[in-house]
Amino acid sequence: MKSSDHDLTRQDEDMAPETFEAEENRDHKFGNWPELFGALFTLFVIWLTFAFTG
């Protein structure tokens, strides 16, 4: 499904409940992996910063 500019600017309150639920389900298909990866990457960058700046 291709998103249009109208889809990108719609507010949750403007959407039908079925559309909102489908979008929420589609957004959560990755679980918590993106947040976990982001936290680990952040810690790695912090470690690199202190490891090489002594």
PDB file of N, CA, C and O in Angstrom, chain B, residues numbered from 101:
ATOM      1  N   MET B 101       0.838  -1.166   0.000  1.00  0.00           N
ATOM      2  CA  MET B 101       0.000   0.000   0.000  1.00  0.00           C
ATOM      3  C   MET B 101       0.889   1.238   0.000  1.00  0.00           C
ATOM      4  O   MET B 101       1.784   1.366   0.835  1.00  0.00           O
ATOM      5  N   LYS B 102       0.643   2.143  -0.932  1.00  0.00           N
ATOM      6  CA  LYS B 102       1.435   3.358  -1.043  1.00  0.00           C
ATOM      7  C   LYS B 102       0.790   4.473  -0.233  1.00  0.00           C
ATOM      8  O   LYS B 102      -0.417   4.694  -0.322  1.00  0.00           O
ATOM      9  N   SER B 103       1.587   5.164   0.546  1.00  0.00           N
ATOM     10  CA  SER B 103       1.083   6.265   1.359  1.00  0.00           C
ATOM     11  C   SER B 103       1.055   7.543   0.544  1.00  0.00           C
ATOM     12  O   SER B 103       1.949   7.799  -0.263  1.00  0.00           O
ATOM     13  N   SER B 104       0.047   8.321   0.754  1.00  0.00           N
ATOM     14  CA  SER B 104      -0.023   9.631   0.120  1.00  0.00           C
ATOM     15  C   SER B 104       0.272  10.691   1.170  1.00  0.00           C
ATOM     16  O   SER B 104       0.352  10.396   2.363  1.00  0.00           O
ATOM     17  N   ASP B 105       0.433  11.929   0.713  1.00  0.00           N
ATOM     18  CA  ASP B 105       0.676  13.024   1.654  1.00  0.00           C
ATOM     19  C   ASP B 105      -0.500  13.189   2.608  1.00  0.00           C
ATOM     20  O   ASP B 105      -0.318  13.550   3.770  1.00  0.00           O
ATOM     21  N   HIS B 106      -1.700  12.924   2.115  1.00  0.00           N
ATOM     22  CA  HIS B 106      -2.878  13.030   2.980  1.00  0.00           C
ATOM     23  C   HIS B 106      -2.805  12.013   4.119  1.00  0.00           C
ATOM     24  O   HIS B 106      -3.156  12.328   5.256  1.00  0.00           O
ATOM     25  N   ASP B 107      -2.353  10.803   3.821  1.00  0.00           N
ATOM     26  CA  ASP B 107      -2.222   9.775   4.861  1.00  0.00           C
ATOM     27  C   ASP B 107      -1.183  10.165   5.897  1.00  0.00           C
ATOM     28  O   ASP B 107      -1.332   9.831   7.072  1.00  0.00           O
ATOM     29  N   LEU B 108      -0.131  10.866   5.484  1.00  0.00           N
ATOM     30  CA  LEU B 108       0.942  11.224   6.399  1.00  0.00           C
ATOM     31  C   LEU B 108       0.537  12.333   7.366  1.00  0.00           C
ATOM     32  O   LEU B 108       1.097  12.441   8.457  1.00  0.00           O
ATOM     33  N   THR B 109      -0.428  13.153   6.973  1.00  0.00           N
ATOM     34  CA  THR B 109      -0.807  14.283   7.820  1.00  0.00           C
ATOM     35  C   THR B 109      -2.099  14.048   8.589  1.00  0.00           C
ATOM     36  O   THR B 109      -2.554  14.940   9.305  1.00  0.00           O
ATOM     37  N   ARG B 110      -2.695  12.879   8.461  1.00  0.00           N
ATOM     38  CA  ARG B 110      -3.952  12.612   9.165  1.00  0.00           C
ATOM     39  C   ARG B 110      -3.693  12.426  10.650  1.00  0.00           C
ATOM     40  O   ARG B 110      -2.713  11.798  11.049  1.00  0.00           O
ATOM     41  N   GLN B 111      -4.571  12.972  11.450  1.00  0.00           N
ATOM     42  CA  GLN B 111      -4.493  12.814  12.895  1.00  0.00           C
ATOM     43  C   GLN B 111      -5.272  11.572  13.305  1.00  0.00           C
ATOM     44  O   GLN B 111      -6.182  11.137  12.600  1.00  0.00           O
ATOM     45  N   ASP B 112      -4.909  11.010  14.447  1.00  0.00           N
ATOM     46  CA  ASP B 112      -5.591   9.814  14.926  1.00  0.00           C
ATOM     47  C   ASP B 112      -7.091  10.049  15.104  1.00  0.00           C
ATOM     48  O   ASP B 112      -7.893   9.143  14.877  1.00  0.00           O
ATOM     49  N   GLU B 113      -7.469  11.254  15.507  1.00  0.00           N
ATOM     50  CA  GLU B 113      -8.875  11.546  15.738  1.00  0.00           C
ATOM     51  C   GLU B 113      -9.669  11.601  14.435  1.00  0.00           C
ATOM     52  O   GLU B 113     -10.885  11.412  14.446  1.00  0.00           O
ATOM     53  N   ASP B 114      -8.993  11.859  13.309  1.00  0.00           N
ATOM     54  CA  ASP B 114      -9.675  11.957  12.017  1.00  0.00           C
ATOM     55  C   ASP B 114      -9.901  10.604  11.364  1.00  0.00           C
ATOM     56  O   ASP B 114     -10.624  10.514  10.371  1.00  0.00           O
ATOM     57  N   MET B 115      -9.305   9.565  11.894  1.00  0.00           N
ATOM     58  CA  MET B 115      -9.355   8.251  11.266  1.00  0.00           C
ATOM     59  C   MET B 115     -10.519   7.429  11.814  1.00  0.00           C
ATOM     60  O   MET B 115     -10.935   7.596  12.961  1.00  0.00           O
ATOM     61  N   ALA B 116     -11.030   6.542  10.973  1.00  0.00           N
ATOM     62  CA  ALA B 116     -12.056   5.603  11.426  1.00  0.00           C
ATOM     63  C   ALA B 116     -11.408   4.611  12.390  1.00  0.00           C
ATOM     64  O   ALA B 116     -10.227   4.304  12.233  1.00  0.00           O
ATOM     65  N   PRO B 117     -12.126   4.107  13.364  1.00  0.00           N
ATOM     66  CA  PRO B 117     -11.534   3.182  14.335  1.00  0.00           C
ATOM     67  C   PRO B 117     -10.883   1.951  13.690  1.00  0.00           C
ATOM     68  O   PRO B 117      -9.840   1.486  14.149  1.00  0.00           O
ATOM     69  N   GLU B 118     -11.500   1.430  12.633  1.00  0.00           N
ATOM     70  CA  GLU B 118     -10.926   0.247  11.967  1.00  0.00           C
ATOM     71  C   GLU B 118      -9.586   0.584  11.309  1.00  0.00           C
ATOM     72  O   GLU B 118      -8.647  -0.210  11.368  1.00  0.00           O
ATOM     73  N   THR B 119      -9.500   1.748  10.689  1.00  0.00           N
ATOM     74  CA  THR B 119      -8.261   2.179  10.041  1.00  0.00           C
ATOM     75  C   THR B 119      -7.174   2.417  11.078  1.00  0.00           C
ATOM     76  O   THR B 119      -6.022   2.030  10.880  1.00  0.00           O
ATOM     77  N   PHE B 120      -7.545   3.056  12.187  1.00  0.00           N
ATOM     78  CA  PHE B 120      -6.580   3.316  13.249  1.00  0.00           C
ATOM     79  C   PHE B 120      -6.032   2.004  13.813  1.00  0.00           C
ATOM     80  O   PHE B 120      -4.825   1.876  14.015  1.00  0.00           O
ATOM     81  N   GLU B 121      -6.905   1.036  14.068  1.00  0.00           N
ATOM     82  CA  GLU B 121      -6.478  -0.253  14.618  1.00  0.00           C
ATOM     83  C   GLU B 121      -5.560  -0.990  13.650  1.00  0.00           C
ATOM     84  O   GLU B 121      -4.562  -1.582  14.063  1.00  0.00           O
ATOM     85  N   ALA B 122      -5.895  -0.955  12.364  1.00  0.00           N
ATOM     86  CA  ALA B 122      -5.046  -1.614  11.360  1.00  0.00           C
ATOM     87  C   ALA B 122      -3.669  -0.957  11.299  1.00  0.00           C
ATOM     88  O   ALA B 122      -2.655  -1.643  11.170  1.00  0.00           O
ATOM     89  N   GLU B 123      -3.635   0.374  11.392  1.00  0.00           N
ATOM     90  CA  GLU B 123      -2.346   1.075  11.362  1.00  0.00           C
ATOM     91  C   GLU B 123      -1.522   0.769  12.601  1.00  0.00           C
ATOM     92  O   GLU B 123      -0.310   0.579  12.506  1.00  0.00           O
ATOM     93  N   GLU B 124      -2.162   0.718  13.759  1.00  0.00           N
ATOM     94  CA  GLU B 124      -1.446   0.382  14.993  1.00  0.00           C
ATOM     95  C   GLU B 124      -0.871  -1.027  14.928  1.00  0.00           C
ATOM     96  O   GLU B 124       0.262  -1.252  15.354  1.00  0.00           O
ATOM     97  N   ASN B 125      -1.631  -1.966  14.405  1.00  0.00           N
ATOM     98  CA  ASN B 125      -1.136  -3.331  14.283  1.00  0.00           C
ATOM     99  C   ASN B 125       0.032  -3.408  13.309  1.00  0.00           C
ATOM    100  O   ASN B 125       0.988  -4.147  13.545  1.00  0.00           O
ATOM    101  N   ARG B 126      -0.036  -2.658  12.229  1.00  0.00           N
ATOM    102  CA  ARG B 126       1.050  -2.655  11.249  1.00  0.00           C
ATOM    103  C   ARG B 126       2.305  -2.014  11.840  1.00  0.00           C
ATOM    104  O   ARG B 126       3.416  -2.445  11.533  1.00  0.00           O
ATOM    105  N   ASP B 127       2.147  -0.995  12.681  1.00  0.00           N
ATOM    106  CA  ASP B 127       3.289  -0.309  13.277  1.00  0.00           C
ATOM    107  C   ASP B 127       4.019  -1.160  14.308  1.00  0.00           C
ATOM    108  O   ASP B 127       5.210  -0.948  14.536  1.00  0.00           O
ATOM    109  N   HIS B 128       3.348  -2.106  14.931  1.00  0.00           N
ATOM    110  CA  HIS B 128       3.952  -2.873  16.009  1.00  0.00           C
ATOM    111  C   HIS B 128       4.429  -4.251  15.580  1.00  0.00           C
ATOM    112  O   HIS B 128       4.648  -5.108  16.436  1.00  0.00           O
ATOM    113  N   LYS B 129       4.598  -4.492  14.294  1.00  0.00           N
ATOM    114  CA  LYS B 129       4.990  -5.821  13.849  1.00  0.00           C
ATOM    115  C   LYS B 129       6.445  -6.145  14.200  1.00  0.00           C
ATOM    116  O   LYS B 129       6.830  -7.314  14.179  1.00  0.00           O
ATOM    117  N   PHE B 130       7.250  -5.148  14.516  1.00  0.00           N
ATOM    118  CA  PHE B 130       8.641  -5.391  14.861  1.00  0.00           C
ATOM    119  C   PHE B 130       8.849  -5.612  16.354  1.00  0.00           C
ATOM    120  O   PHE B 130       9.942  -5.993  16.773  1.00  0.00           O
ATOM    121  N   GLY B 131       7.836  -5.383  17.149  1.00  0.00           N
ATOM    122  CA  GLY B 131       7.976  -5.549  18.588  1.00  0.00           C
ATOM    123  C   GLY B 131       8.881  -4.479  19.167  1.00  0.00           C
ATOM    124  O   GLY B 131       8.835  -3.322  18.750  1.00  0.00           O
ATOM    125  N   ASN B 132       9.702  -4.868  20.128  1.00  0.00           N
ATOM    126  CA  ASN B 132      10.595  -3.921  20.790  1.00  0.00           C
ATOM    127  C   ASN B 132      12.004  -3.921  20.208  1.00  0.00           C
ATOM    128  O   ASN B 132      12.890  -3.267  20.758  1.00  0.00           O
ATOM    129  N   TRP B 133      12.231  -4.632  19.122  1.00  0.00           N
ATOM    130  CA  TRP B 133      13.585  -4.718  18.566  1.00  0.00           C
ATOM    131  C   TRP B 133      14.170  -3.380  18.142  1.00  0.00           C
ATOM    132  O   TRP B 133      15.352  -3.151  18.400  1.00  0.00           O
ATOM    133  N   PRO B 134      13.424  -2.482  17.511  1.00  0.00           N
ATOM    134  CA  PRO B 134      14.032  -1.195  17.145  1.00  0.00           C
ATOM    135  C   PRO B 134      14.523  -0.405  18.360  1.00  0.00           C
ATOM    136  O   PRO B 134      15.595   0.199  18.312  1.00  0.00           O
ATOM    137  N   GLU B 135      13.748  -0.405  19.447  1.00  0.00           N
ATOM    138  CA  GLU B 135      14.163   0.309  20.648  1.00  0.00           C
ATOM    139  C   GLU B 135      15.380  -0.351  21.284  1.00  0.00           C
ATOM    140  O   GLU B 135      16.289   0.340  21.743  1.00  0.00           O
ATOM    141  N   LEU B 136      15.407  -1.662  21.315  1.00  0.00           N
ATOM    142  CA  LEU B 136      16.545  -2.391  21.879  1.00  0.00           C
ATOM    143  C   LEU B 136      17.802  -2.137  21.055  1.00  0.00           C
ATOM    144  O   LEU B 136      18.869  -1.873  21.610  1.00  0.00           O
ATOM    145  N   PHE B 137      17.680  -2.215  19.743  1.00  0.00           N
ATOM    146  CA  PHE B 137      18.826  -1.952  18.881  1.00  0.00           C
ATOM    147  C   PHE B 137      19.320  -0.518  19.055  1.00  0.00           C
ATOM    148  O   PHE B 137      20.526  -0.275  19.102  1.00  0.00           O
ATOM    149  N   GLY B 138      18.394   0.427  19.150  1.00  0.00           N
ATOM    150  CA  GLY B 138      18.780   1.825  19.338  1.00  0.00           C
ATOM    151  C   GLY B 138      19.518   2.046  20.643  1.00  0.00           C
ATOM    152  O   GLY B 138      20.499   2.788  20.685  1.00  0.00           O
ATOM    153  N   ALA B 139      19.050   1.401  21.722  1.00  0.00           N
ATOM    154  CA  ALA B 139      19.727   1.539  23.017  1.00  0.00           C
ATOM    155  C   ALA B 139      21.121   0.926  22.972  1.00  0.00           C
ATOM    156  O   ALA B 139      22.074   1.517  23.479  1.00  0.00           O
ATOM    157  N   LEU B 140      21.246  -0.248  22.373  1.00  0.00           N
ATOM    158  CA  LEU B 140      22.566  -0.891  22.268  1.00  0.00           C
ATOM    159  C   LEU B 140      23.507  -0.065  21.392  1.00  0.00           C
ATOM    160  O   LEU B 140      24.684   0.082  21.722  1.00  0.00           O
ATOM    161  N   PHE B 141      23.009   0.467  20.295  1.00  0.00           N
ATOM    162  CA  PHE B 141      23.838   1.286  19.421  1.00  0.00           C
ATOM    163  C   PHE B 141      24.298   2.554  20.137  1.00  0.00           C
ATOM    164  O   PHE B 141      25.442   2.979  19.978  1.00  0.00           O
ATOM    165  N   THR B 142      23.412   3.155  20.921  1.00  0.00           N
ATOM    166  CA  THR B 142      23.764   4.349  21.681  1.00  0.00           C
ATOM    167  C   THR B 142      24.862   4.047  22.692  1.00  0.00           C
ATOM    168  O   THR B 142      25.819   4.810  22.827  1.00  0.00           O
ATOM    169  N   LEU B 143      24.722   2.939  23.396  1.00  0.00           N
ATOM    170  CA  LEU B 143      25.766   2.537  24.350  1.00  0.00           C
ATOM    171  C   LEU B 143      27.088   2.263  23.642  1.00  0.00           C
ATOM    172  O   LEU B 143      28.149   2.606  24.164  1.00  0.00           O
ATOM    173  N   PHE B 144      27.038   1.655  22.469  1.00  0.00           N
ATOM    174  CA  PHE B 144      28.245   1.387  21.694  1.00  0.00           C
ATOM    175  C   PHE B 144      28.929   2.690  21.274  1.00  0.00           C
ATOM    176  O   PHE B 144      30.152   2.802  21.356  1.00  0.00           O
ATOM    177  N   VAL B 145      28.152   3.664  20.829  1.00  0.00           N
ATOM    178  CA  VAL B 145      28.725   4.957  20.424  1.00  0.00           C
ATOM    179  C   VAL B 145      29.335   5.669  21.628  1.00  0.00           C
ATOM    180  O   VAL B 145      30.403   6.269  21.512  1.00  0.00           O
ATOM    181  N   ILE B 146      28.674   5.612  22.776  1.00  0.00           N
ATOM    182  CA  ILE B 146      29.226   6.218  23.985  1.00  0.00           C
ATOM    183  C   ILE B 146      30.533   5.537  24.366  1.00  0.00           C
ATOM    184  O   ILE B 146      31.504   6.204  24.720  1.00  0.00           O
ATOM    185  N   TRP B 147      30.558   4.208  24.294  1.00  0.00           N
ATOM    186  CA  TRP B 147      31.782   3.476  24.606  1.00  0.00           C
ATOM    187  C   TRP B 147      32.904   3.866  23.635  1.00  0.00           C
ATOM    188  O   TRP B 147      34.042   4.082  24.051  1.00  0.00           O
ATOM    189  N   LEU B 148      32.575   3.955  22.340  1.00  0.00           N
ATOM    190  CA  LEU B 148      33.596   4.371  21.354  1.00  0.00           C
ATOM    191  C   LEU B 148      34.134   5.753  21.663  1.00  0.00           C
ATOM    192  O   LEU B 148      35.336   5.992  21.553  1.00  0.00           O
ATOM    193  N   THR B 149      33.265   6.654  22.045  1.00  0.00           N
ATOM    194  CA  THR B 149      33.678   8.023  22.353  1.00  0.00           C
ATOM    195  C   THR B 149      34.696   8.042  23.499  1.00  0.00           C
ATOM    196  O   THR B 149      35.729   8.706  23.409  1.00  0.00           O
ATOM    197  N   PHE B 150      34.395   7.308  24.573  1.00  0.00           N
ATOM    198  CA  PHE B 150      35.322   7.300  25.710  1.00  0.00           C
ATOM    199  C   PHE B 150      36.553   6.430  25.462  1.00  0.00           C
ATOM    200  O   PHE B 150      37.620   6.708  26.009  1.00  0.00           O
ATOM    201  N   ALA B 151      36.422   5.393  24.653  1.00  0.00           N
ATOM    202  CA  ALA B 151      37.547   4.502  24.404  1.00  0.00           C
ATOM    203  C   ALA B 151      38.638   5.191  23.574  1.00  0.00           C
ATOM    204  O   ALA B 151      39.825   4.940  23.783  1.00  0.00           O
ATOM    205  N   PHE B 152      38.247   6.045  22.650  1.00  0.00           N
ATOM    206  CA  PHE B 152      39.230   6.650  21.758  1.00  0.00           C
ATOM    207  C   PHE B 152      39.567   8.086  22.076  1.00  0.00           C
ATOM    208  O   PHE B 152      40.429   8.674  21.422  1.00  0.00           O
ATOM    209  N   THR B 153      38.906   8.670  23.070  1.00  0.00           N
ATOM    210  CA  THR B 153      39.281  10.034  23.465  1.00  0.00           C
ATOM    211  C   THR B 153      40.016  10.034  24.781  1.00  0.00           C
ATOM    212  O   THR B 153      40.484  11.077  25.237  1.00  0.00           O
ATOM    213  N   GLY B 154      40.121   8.871  25.398  1.00  0.00           N
ATOM    214  CA  GLY B 154      40.911   8.636  26.575  1.00  0.00           C
ATOM    215  C   GLY B 154      40.641   9.506  27.727  1.00  0.00           C
ATOM    216  O   GLY B 154      41.278   9.365  28.770  1.00  0.00           O
TER     217      GLY B 154
END
